[in-house]
C-alpha cells in the first residue's frame, strides 16, 4: 500500500505539490476566522505582499490607502491586522493590558557575554520594574539638570552653520550628527563631536542595517533564527556583533563614570542611574544601567533627528508659520532654556503637528491577542492574532484630524479647536506610543527639539532650498534626506 502510494505520488508529483500549496493558502486565508476581516484577498493568503510593501518603502502609504478603502480594521497578512480606531488604543496598549509584544521585536534582541540584554523594546514582561529603576533620570528635575550638557553641543552646531552661512547645507545629516552628540552628552557627559567629524564610531550603518532587517524580516520572524539570529552570520555581516560593540561602549562609559563619580554639578543621565544604584543596590544593576544608556543612543538619536527634520522642513515650507513662530521666540534669551520654551503654546503646537505628520516610526507597534481572544472593531479575534496601530495611519484619520494632510499647528490650540476634539486628538497622538511602552526618552528628545529650533531661528534667517530633493524612506524608522537649507546670520547679537 505504501509502495503504491509512493508510485502514485511520483507519477503525479506536480498535482500533489499544487494541491499542497493550495491547501496551505486556503488554510492561511481561513484560519482563526480571519477570512471575515476586510482587506485584499492576496493579503489573506500570503505574507509576500506585505514583505514587498515594506521592502519598497511603501508600507505607510499602502496602509493608509487600505484603511481608506476597507475601514477601521484591515488584514495586511495572513495573521496580521491593522487597527485604525482610537477607541481601541487603550485595550491594545493601555496600562494593564494583556496584549503582549509579538515576535516582530525578537529580531532586535541583543546579547552580551552574560546573555540576553534586558531591553524594554524587546521584553514582554518585567517592563514596569525596568522602567521604574530609571524613572528619576527621565523626570522633569532630571531634565533640568541634564540640560546644561546640551548647550555646548548646540553652540558647536551654531558655529558650524555660521562658517557655512550663505551656502545650501544638507541638514538631514547635520541634524543627525547634532542629535547623536546631544544624546551622548546628556547620557554620558561627553560626546564624540559628530557635528565636526561625522560618524566617528561607525554606528550609523549598523543602526540602519538593523532597522532595515527588522522591518523586512520581522514580517516573517521565524526566519530570523536562520539569519542574524545566528551569531556566526551576524559576525560575518557586521565584522563582529554591531550591537555588542555599542553595548561594550555603553558599559565602558558606565565603568568610567563609576570610577569618577561625583554628585557636584549637573548630573548626567548615567550619573543619576548610578546614584540610584548607590542608594539601593538591588534597584538596578550594571547591565540594566548599560541597557538604558544603550537605548538612549541606539534609538534616541534617530528618532530625535527625524523629529527635528520634520519640524524644520514644515516651518520653512510655510512662511506664515515661520514668522509667527519667530515672533513667539523673540521673548527668549540665549542660550535658550527648556523651561522658557515650555511657556510657548504655538511652538508646542508646531512640534506636535510636525510629529503628527511625520512620526519617527512608520510601521505598526505589533501586539498579540491574549488568551481567551479579544473584541476589536466589532470582530472577535482569536488568541495569538497579531494586531497593531500604525501612527501614520492613525494620524491621517480625518474624523480625528480634519484635513489630515495639511500642516496646521493651530488645530492644537484651544482658540481653534474645542476641548472634546483636542482630547480626541491628544488621545490619538501616537508618535511616542502609548501606555506601559510609551517611549521613555521622549522628554529628552523634546528638550533637544525645544532648545535647538529656537536657537537656530534666533541666530539665522533660514530658507528652504531644492525642496524637490526632500524625501524619506520607511523601514521601521522614517529617516529623511535632501533637506537643504540656506542660513543667513541675523543682526541680533548674542
C-alpha positions as CSV (number, residue, x, y, z in Angstrom):
1,X,0.0,0.0,0.0
2,X,2.8,2.4,1.0
3,X,4.7,1.5,-2.1
4,X,1.7,2.1,-4.3
5,X,1.2,5.5,-2.7
6,X,4.8,6.4,-3.4
7,X,4.5,5.4,-7.0
8,X,1.3,7.4,-7.3
9,X,2.9,10.5,-5.8
10,X,5.9,10.2,-8.2
11,X,3.6,9.9,-11.1
12,X,1.5,12.9,-10.2
13,X,4.0,15.0,-8.2
14,X,3.0,18.2,-9.9
15,X,-0.6,17.7,-8.9
16,X,0.4,16.8,-5.3
17,X,2.6,19.9,-5.0
18,X,-0.1,22.1,-6.4
19,X,-2.7,20.6,-4.0
20,X,-0.4,21.1,-1.0
21,X,0.2,24.8,-1.9
22,X,-3.5,25.4,-2.5
23,X,-4.4,23.7,0.8
24,X,-1.8,25.9,2.6
25,X,-3.1,29.1,1.1
26,X,-6.7,28.2,1.9
27,X,-5.7,27.5,5.4
28,X,-3.9,30.8,5.7
29,X,-7.0,32.6,4.4
30,X,-9.5,30.9,6.7
31,X,-7.6,30.3,9.9
32,X,-8.8,31.8,13.1
33,X,-11.9,33.2,11.3
34,X,-9.8,36.0,9.8
35,X,-11.5,35.5,6.4
36,X,-14.1,37.8,7.8
37,X,-11.7,40.7,8.2
38,X,-11.7,43.2,5.3
39,X,-8.7,43.5,3.0
40,X,-7.2,42.4,-0.3
41,X,-7.6,38.7,-0.7
42,X,-3.9,38.3,-1.6
43,X,-3.0,39.7,1.9
44,X,-5.1,36.9,3.4
45,X,-3.2,34.0,1.8
46,X,0.4,35.2,1.8
47,X,2.9,37.5,3.6
48,X,4.6,38.2,0.4
49,X,2.6,41.4,-0.5
50,X,3.3,42.8,3.0
51,X,7.1,42.0,2.7
52,X,7.3,43.7,-0.7
53,X,5.4,46.7,0.6
54,X,7.9,47.1,3.5
55,X,10.9,46.4,1.2
56,X,9.7,49.1,-1.3
57,X,9.3,51.7,1.5
58,X,5.6,51.9,0.7
59,X,4.0,50.3,3.7
60,X,2.8,53.5,5.4
61,X,1.2,54.8,2.2
62,X,-0.4,51.4,1.4
63,X,-1.6,51.0,5.0
64,X,-3.3,54.5,4.8
65,X,-4.9,53.6,1.4
66,X,-6.1,50.3,2.6
67,X,-7.8,51.8,5.6
68,X,-9.4,54.5,3.4
69,X,-10.9,51.7,1.3
70,X,-11.7,49.0,3.9
71,X,-12.3,50.8,7.2
72,X,-11.0,50.7,10.8
73,X,-9.6,47.2,10.6
74,X,-7.7,45.7,7.7
75,X,-5.9,42.4,7.1
76,X,-2.3,43.1,6.0
77,X,-1.1,39.5,6.1
78,X,-2.5,36.1,7.0
79,X,-2.2,36.7,10.7
80,X,-1.6,40.5,10.8
81,X,-4.4,43.0,11.3
82,X,-4.0,46.8,11.2
83,X,-6.3,48.8,13.5
84,X,-7.1,52.5,12.9
85,X,-9.6,53.2,15.7
86,X,-8.7,55.5,18.6
87,X,-11.3,53.7,20.7
88,X,-9.1,50.6,20.7
89,X,-5.8,52.2,21.7
90,X,-6.3,51.6,25.4
91,X,-7.3,47.9,25.0
92,X,-4.2,47.1,23.0
93,X,-1.6,49.3,24.6
94,X,-3.1,50.7,27.8
95,X,-1.7,50.2,31.3
96,X,-2.6,46.7,32.5
97,X,-3.4,45.4,29.0
98,X,-3.0,41.6,28.5
99,X,-1.9,42.2,24.9
100,X,1.8,41.4,24.6
101,X,4.6,42.1,22.1
102,X,4.8,39.9,19.0
103,X,7.8,38.0,17.7
104,X,8.5,41.0,15.4
105,X,10.5,42.5,18.3
106,X,12.6,39.4,18.8
107,X,14.7,40.4,15.8
108,X,16.1,43.3,17.9
109,X,17.3,41.1,20.7
110,X,20.9,41.7,21.7
111,X,23.3,39.6,23.7
112,X,26.4,40.3,25.7
113,X,28.8,38.0,27.5
114,X,26.1,37.4,30.1
115,X,23.3,36.5,27.7
116,X,20.1,38.3,26.7
117,X,20.3,42.0,27.3
118,X,17.2,43.2,29.3
119,X,15.9,45.7,26.8
120,X,12.4,47.2,27.2
121,X,12.0,47.4,23.4
122,X,12.1,43.6,23.3
123,X,10.9,42.5,26.7
124,X,7.3,41.4,27.0
125,X,7.4,41.3,30.8
126,X,9.2,43.0,33.7
127,X,8.9,46.3,31.8
128,X,7.4,48.1,34.7
129,X,10.3,47.3,37.0
130,X,12.9,48.0,34.4
131,X,11.4,51.4,33.7
132,X,10.9,52.3,37.3
133,X,14.6,51.9,38.1
134,X,15.3,54.7,35.7
135,X,12.2,56.9,36.2
136,X,14.0,59.7,38.1
137,X,16.6,60.0,35.3
138,X,13.8,60.9,32.9
139,X,12.0,63.2,35.4
140,X,11.5,66.9,34.9
141,X,14.1,67.6,37.6
142,X,16.5,65.3,35.9
143,X,15.9,67.1,32.6
144,X,16.7,70.5,34.0
145,X,19.9,69.2,35.4
146,X,20.9,67.5,32.2
147,X,20.0,70.5,30.0
148,X,23.4,72.2,30.6
149,X,25.1,69.2,28.8
150,X,23.3,70.1,25.6
151,X,24.3,73.8,25.4
152,X,27.9,73.2,24.3
153,X,26.6,70.9,21.6
154,X,24.2,73.5,20.4
155,X,26.9,76.1,20.4
156,X,29.1,73.8,18.2
157,X,26.2,73.4,15.8
158,X,25.6,77.1,15.5
159,X,29.4,77.7,14.9
160,X,29.4,75.1,12.1
161,X,26.4,76.8,10.4
162,X,27.9,80.2,10.9
163,X,31.0,79.1,9.0
164,X,28.9,77.7,6.2
165,X,26.3,80.5,6.1
166,X,25.2,81.7,2.6
167,X,25.5,78.2,1.0
168,X,22.9,75.5,0.9
169,X,23.6,73.0,3.7
170,X,22.2,69.4,3.7
171,X,20.7,69.5,7.2
172,X,19.5,65.9,7.3
173,X,22.9,64.6,8.2
174,X,23.8,67.7,10.3
175,X,20.7,67.3,12.5
176,X,21.5,63.6,12.9
177,X,25.0,64.4,14.0
178,X,23.6,67.0,16.4
179,X,21.2,64.5,17.9
180,X,23.9,62.0,18.3
181,X,26.2,64.4,20.1
182,X,23.4,65.7,22.2
183,X,22.2,62.3,23.4
184,X,25.8,61.2,24.1
185,X,26.4,64.4,26.1
186,X,23.2,64.0,28.2
187,X,23.8,60.3,28.8
188,X,27.5,60.3,29.5
189,X,28.6,63.9,30.0
190,X,30.8,63.7,26.9
191,X,30.3,63.4,23.1
192,X,32.4,62.4,20.1
193,X,32.0,65.6,18.1
194,X,29.9,64.0,15.4
195,X,29.0,67.6,14.3
196,X,32.5,68.2,13.1
197,X,33.9,64.7,12.5
198,X,30.9,62.7,11.3
199,X,30.2,59.1,12.2
200,X,33.5,58.5,14.0
201,X,32.2,55.4,15.8
202,X,30.8,53.9,12.6
203,X,27.4,53.4,14.2
204,X,25.0,54.8,11.6
205,X,25.5,52.0,9.1
206,X,24.9,49.3,11.8
207,X,21.8,51.0,13.2
208,X,20.3,51.5,9.7
209,X,21.0,47.9,8.7
210,X,19.5,46.5,11.9
211,X,16.4,48.7,11.4
212,X,16.0,47.6,7.8
213,X,16.5,43.9,8.7
214,X,14.0,44.1,11.5
215,X,11.4,45.9,9.3
216,X,11.6,43.4,6.4
217,X,12.2,40.1,8.1
218,X,10.0,41.0,11.1
219,X,7.1,40.2,8.8
220,X,8.2,36.6,8.9
221,X,10.1,36.4,12.2
222,X,10.5,32.6,12.1
223,X,13.3,33.2,9.5
224,X,15.4,35.2,12.0
225,X,16.9,32.0,13.6
226,X,18.4,31.1,10.2
227,X,19.8,34.6,9.5
228,X,21.1,37.2,12.0
229,X,19.7,35.1,14.8
230,X,22.8,33.0,14.3
231,X,25.8,34.8,15.8
232,X,28.1,33.5,13.1
233,X,26.1,35.1,10.3
234,X,25.8,38.3,12.3
235,X,29.5,38.4,12.8
236,X,30.1,37.9,9.0
237,X,27.7,40.7,8.2
238,X,29.0,43.2,10.7
239,X,32.6,42.1,11.1
240,X,31.5,41.5,14.7
241,X,28.3,42.0,16.5
242,X,27.4,45.6,15.9
243,X,25.1,45.7,18.9
244,X,27.7,44.1,21.1
245,X,30.3,46.8,20.1
246,X,27.8,49.6,21.1
247,X,26.9,47.8,24.3
248,X,30.6,47.5,25.1
249,X,30.9,51.2,24.5
250,X,28.0,51.9,26.9
251,X,29.4,49.6,29.5
252,X,32.8,51.2,29.3
253,X,31.2,54.6,30.0
254,X,29.4,53.0,33.0
255,X,32.7,51.8,34.4
256,X,34.3,55.2,33.7
257,X,31.5,57.0,35.5
258,X,31.7,54.7,38.5
259,X,35.4,55.4,38.9
260,X,34.9,59.2,38.5
261,X,31.7,59.5,40.4
262,X,30.7,63.0,41.6
263,X,27.4,64.5,42.9
264,X,28.6,68.0,42.4
265,X,27.4,70.0,39.4
266,X,24.7,68.9,37.0
267,X,24.3,65.1,36.8
268,X,24.2,63.2,33.6
269,X,21.6,60.5,32.8
270,X,24.2,57.9,33.7
271,X,25.2,59.5,37.0
272,X,21.5,59.6,38.1
273,X,21.2,55.9,37.5
274,X,24.4,55.2,39.4
275,X,23.1,57.4,42.2
276,X,20.0,55.2,42.3
277,X,22.3,52.1,42.5
278,X,24.3,53.6,45.3
279,X,21.2,54.3,47.4
280,X,19.7,50.9,46.7
281,X,22.0,48.4,45.0
282,X,19.1,46.0,44.5
283,X,17.1,48.5,42.4
284,X,19.3,48.4,39.3
285,X,22.4,46.5,38.3
286,X,25.2,47.5,35.9
287,X,23.7,45.6,32.9
288,X,20.4,47.4,33.4
289,X,22.2,50.7,33.6
290,X,24.1,49.8,30.4
291,X,20.8,48.9,28.7
292,X,19.2,52.2,29.5
293,X,22.3,54.1,28.2
294,X,22.5,51.9,25.1
295,X,18.8,52.5,24.4
296,X,19.3,56.3,24.6
297,X,22.0,56.1,21.9
298,X,20.6,53.4,19.6
299,X,17.0,54.8,19.4
300,X,17.2,58.3,20.8
301,X,19.5,59.8,18.1
302,X,17.5,58.5,15.1
303,X,14.0,59.5,16.4
304,X,15.1,62.9,17.5
305,X,16.8,63.6,14.2
306,X,13.7,62.6,12.3
307,X,11.6,64.9,14.5
308,X,14.0,67.8,14.1
309,X,14.0,67.4,10.3
310,X,10.2,67.3,10.2
311,X,9.9,70.5,12.3
312,X,12.4,72.4,10.3
313,X,11.0,71.3,7.0
314,X,7.4,72.2,7.8
315,X,8.1,75.6,9.3
316,X,10.4,76.5,6.3
317,X,7.7,75.5,3.9
318,X,5.1,77.8,5.4
319,X,6.3,81.4,5.8
320,X,3.2,82.2,7.9
321,X,4.1,79.6,10.5
322,X,7.8,80.6,10.3
323,X,7.0,84.3,11.0
324,X,4.5,83.5,13.8
325,X,7.0,81.2,15.4
326,X,9.8,83.7,15.2
327,X,7.6,86.3,16.9
328,X,7.0,84.0,19.7
329,X,10.7,83.2,20.1
330,X,11.6,86.9,20.5
331,X,11.0,86.8,24.2
332,X,13.7,84.1,24.7
333,X,17.1,84.7,26.0
334,X,20.1,82.8,24.8
335,X,21.3,80.2,25.5
336,X,17.7,79.0,25.2
337,X,16.3,77.4,28.4
338,X,14.0,74.5,28.2
339,X,11.7,75.9,31.0
340,X,11.2,79.1,29.0
341,X,10.2,77.2,25.8
342,X,7.6,75.3,27.7
343,X,5.7,78.6,28.1
344,X,5.3,79.0,24.3
345,X,2.0,77.5,23.2
346,X,2.4,78.0,19.4
347,X,5.8,76.3,19.5
348,X,4.3,73.3,21.3
349,X,1.6,73.2,18.6
350,X,4.2,73.3,15.8
351,X,6.1,70.4,17.4
352,X,3.0,68.3,17.8
353,X,1.8,69.0,14.3
354,X,5.2,68.2,12.7
355,X,5.4,64.9,14.7
356,X,1.8,64.1,13.8
357,X,2.5,64.5,10.1
358,X,5.9,62.6,10.2
359,X,6.1,60.1,13.1
360,X,9.6,58.6,13.6
361,X,8.2,55.1,13.4
362,X,6.5,54.2,10.2
363,X,5.1,50.8,11.0
364,X,2.6,49.3,13.4
365,X,3.5,48.6,17.0
366,X,2.6,44.9,16.9
367,X,0.9,43.1,19.7
368,X,-0.6,39.6,20.1
369,X,-4.2,39.0,21.2
370,X,-4.1,37.4,24.7
371,X,-5.6,34.1,25.9
372,X,-9.3,34.0,25.5
373,X,-9.3,36.3,22.5
374,X,-10.5,39.9,22.3
375,X,-13.1,42.0,20.5
376,X,-11.7,44.7,18.3
377,X,-13.6,46.9,15.8
378,X,-16.6,44.6,16.0
379,X,-14.8,41.4,15.4
380,X,-13.8,38.7,17.9
381,X,-10.2,37.8,17.3
382,X,-8.6,34.5,18.4
383,X,-5.6,34.3,20.8
384,X,-2.3,34.8,19.0
385,X,-3.7,37.1,16.3
386,X,-1.2,39.8,15.6
387,X,-2.6,43.3,15.7
388,X,-1.3,46.8,15.9
389,X,-1.7,50.5,15.2
390,X,0.5,52.4,12.8
391,X,0.9,56.1,13.8
392,X,1.0,57.2,10.2
393,X,-2.5,55.7,9.7
394,X,-4.0,56.9,12.9
395,X,-2.6,60.5,12.3
396,X,-4.3,60.6,8.9
397,X,-7.8,59.8,10.2
398,X,-10.0,62.8,9.0
399,X,-12.5,62.1,11.8
400,X,-9.8,62.9,14.3
401,X,-7.7,65.3,12.4
402,X,-9.7,67.2,9.8
403,X,-7.8,67.9,6.6
404,X,-5.2,65.5,7.9
405,X,-2.5,66.0,5.2
406,X,-2.2,69.7,5.9
407,X,0.3,71.2,8.3
408,X,-1.8,73.3,10.6
409,X,-0.4,73.8,14.1
410,X,-3.4,75.9,15.1
411,X,-5.5,72.7,15.3
412,X,-3.8,72.0,18.6
413,X,-4.7,75.4,20.2
414,X,-7.8,75.9,22.4
415,X,-8.7,79.0,20.4
416,X,-9.1,76.9,17.2
417,X,-10.4,73.6,18.4
418,X,-13.0,72.7,21.0
419,X,-12.0,70.7,24.1
420,X,-13.6,67.4,23.1
421,X,-11.9,67.4,19.7
422,X,-8.5,68.3,21.2
423,X,-8.9,65.5,23.8
424,X,-9.6,63.0,21.0
425,X,-6.5,64.3,19.0
426,X,-4.3,64.1,22.1
427,X,-5.5,60.6,22.8
428,X,-4.8,59.6,19.2
429,X,-1.4,61.2,19.1
430,X,0.8,58.1,18.7
431,X,4.3,59.3,17.9
432,X,5.7,58.2,21.2
433,X,3.5,55.1,21.6
434,X,1.0,54.6,24.4
435,X,0.7,53.0,27.8
436,X,3.4,50.9,29.5
437,X,5.6,51.0,26.4
438,X,5.5,54.8,25.8
439,X,8.9,56.0,24.8
440,X,10.9,56.6,28.0
441,X,13.3,59.1,26.4
442,X,10.6,61.3,24.9
443,X,11.3,64.1,27.3
444,X,15.0,64.1,26.5
445,X,14.1,64.2,22.8
446,X,11.6,67.1,23.3
447,X,14.1,69.0,25.3
448,X,16.6,68.8,22.4
449,X,13.9,70.0,20.0
450,X,12.8,72.8,22.2
451,X,16.3,74.1,22.6
452,X,17.8,73.8,19.1
453,X,14.9,75.0,16.9
454,X,14.6,78.4,18.7
455,X,18.4,78.7,18.8
456,X,18.5,78.2,15.0
457,X,15.7,80.7,14.3
458,X,17.1,83.4,16.6
459,X,20.6,83.2,15.2
460,X,19.8,82.8,11.5
461,X,17.3,83.6,8.8
462,X,16.6,80.3,7.1
463,X,15.4,79.4,3.6
464,X,14.4,76.0,2.2
465,X,16.4,75.2,-0.9
466,X,15.8,72.5,-3.6
467,X,12.6,71.3,-1.9
468,X,12.1,68.6,-4.5
469,X,15.1,66.7,-3.1
470,X,13.5,66.2,0.2
471,X,12.2,62.7,0.9
472,X,12.4,59.8,3.3
473,X,12.3,56.0,3.5
474,X,10.2,53.9,5.7
475,X,12.0,50.9,7.3
476,X,10.7,50.9,10.8
477,X,12.2,54.4,11.4
478,X,11.4,57.0,8.8
479,X,14.6,59.0,8.2
480,X,14.5,61.9,5.7
481,X,17.2,63.2,3.4
482,X,17.6,66.0,0.9
483,X,16.8,68.8,3.5
484,X,18.8,71.6,2.0
485,X,18.7,74.9,3.9
486,X,20.4,78.3,3.4
487,X,21.4,80.2,6.6
488,X,21.9,83.9,6.8
489,X,23.2,85.5,10.1
490,X,20.6,87.8,11.8
491,X,21.5,91.2,13.1
492,X,20.6,90.2,16.7
493,X,23.7,90.0,18.9
494,X,24.3,87.2,21.4
